[in-house]
Amino acid sequence: MTTKKGTILVVEDEEKIARVLELELEYEGYSVTKVMDGLEALEAYRTGSWDLILLDVMLPGLSGIELLRRIRKNDLNTPVILLTAKSSVEDKVSGLDLGANDYITKPFQIEELLARIRAALRIKQVEQPQVEDSILLCFADLSIDQKSREVLRAGEPIELTPREFDLLVYLMVHKRQVLSRDQILEAVWGYDFFGDTNVVDVYIRYVRKKLDLPHLPALIHTVRGIGYVMKDAK
């Protein structure tokens, strides 16, 4: 039996094209899930783990361009290849500007698509930040063991609630990056909390109170009008 090469989410509303893609990709050894609606695709993206997404631009429910925008708001790593109509130059430009890795126009040769998929997956393997797969996260005098969920600041144990822990891990993974409240909200709380950014401020305050031990510099800093960043004290 062929070893699975990776997981691919196929988002395509034309049944025949979606079925051909599914059969060809599975024959090549990929694990494939296909969806035919933009909103269904968003849910599949949120609840699954994908090595690559094949995304049609024209979709019911939610356009491919809007879906790409939402994906790239917090996820810069998952490769996305757009499936576009031959004449849709604006869609190609918009997609690339929003962070699509590549595009291919319909109709296309399956061999070309497979080559583009292989190329995108090779680039992902090279560029994927290793910190996201690490069990132990370290920054300054702060360390987090993601397996045991143990948090230490200057050797002192810090007790966090599950949500506080998830928030701190997200900040650690994206250390030195300015993160908006919306980015933090969607990554830690999910889309069900969309717009309720006050919860981010409240939990940042909780985490700071526990991390900011006496005589130690603050690690979580406010960026006025935007959100927060974890960085060394200057």
Phi, psi and omega in degrees: 000142182289133177289136181293131182273339183162171181257131181236130173263117179260118180247101186207125185269354174270112189305316183295316179295316180300319181291319178297315178300316180301311182295315182294317181291320178294324177297326179281353176104008178271152172267122191240137168236131180243139176227156188237012184219141183297318179291321176296322179295320178299317179295318179297319179298316183292326187261350182250180176235118190236137174274336180197150178236127170263119192234115174287142182285317183268107183224148171284155176086306181204127184293157178298324179294317178292321177297317177299317179302317181291322178297313185287350179298325181233347186237106180259000190256325183292120180296137177234123175249123181276141171254113188236159173288154186302325186264000188274068181297319181298320179296320179296313181297313180299317181297315179293321178296328181275356174112012174298142181281330184194171173214157175220138185267147176273144352284154182227159175275133184298329179297321179293317179298316179299322178295319179293322177296314179299319180295316180297320180290326177295317179296319179300318181296325180286319189268345185302121179298128183291336183299329182292334181264358184281142176283323181255123177251133181227140176204126184053236179258020181252135176224144179229124172264108185290338180282311181272348183063031178269132180240129179234136172238115183053038179084353181267131180292139179243124179268121180237149172287164179305319181289321176297321179296313179299320179296315181294320178299318180297318178295322180292315180300326182252035181303145181068008174255132175284121184247130178285162178298322179296318178300313180296317182300311183291326181285322187263323183255333180096171186293340181295342181257014186307129178093343183266065186287348178300329181297328178296313180300319181297313183286329173300318179298318178301312184293318178301317182301326181276327183278326187281077179288157180304137176070012177246141181290152176292145178251332180259120185243144178275134173252105189305131178081355182237294184173238187219160176214140173262119181206166177291150176289137180253000000 
